[in-house]
């Protein structure tokens, strides 16, 4: 069973919105609340880059390119992390990956495609 399950990608027009979800179905609550998590993305021909991160204490940081447009959050009860993306641009087109770090143990999701048409 996958440790991280992503959903929410799709095709959207420029200016539109999407919300990505990353669920941790095999993670117990005490572990989930202690994890640092993040969203990364990789566009064709480019390196994977950090989009947004959230610590166990809910501190957040964002790539300059998405500040003011994207919001990362988490729901401890649902053991799910979210990335709300507004005002999407064609340059946001990429495969988006969720990531977690628990005491140095890291995992990646399988990725979900986001395509923004102009």
Residue, then its C-alpha position, 0 to 999 in steps of 0.5 A: x500500500x502506498x504511503x502517500x496518495x495524491x489526487x486533484x490534478x487536471x486541466x484548467x484554464x489560466x486564471x483558474x483554481x485547483x486543489x491538490x490533496x495528499x493523503x497518508x493512509x498508513x500513517x498514524x496520527x502521532x506520526x503525521x503531526x510530527x512530519x514536515x511535508x512539502x509539495x514539489x513540481x517538475x515541468x518537462x525538461x526541468x529539475x524538480x523544484x520546491x513549491x511549498x512546505x509546511x512543518x510539523x508546527x505549521x510554519x510554511x514557506x513558498x517558492x517566490x513564483x507561487x507566493x500569494x497564489x498558492x496555499x499549503x495546509x494540512x488536516x491532522x484528523x484526515x491525515x491529509x495535506x493540501x495545496x490550494x492553487x489560485x490564479x494558475x498560469x501556464x508556467x505552473x504546468x508540471x507534475x506535482x509531487x507530495x513529500x514527507x520527512x519524518x525523522x529523516x525518513x523520506x517518501x514521495x508520492x507518485x505525482x499528479x499532472x497539472x496542466x494550465x492552458x492559456 
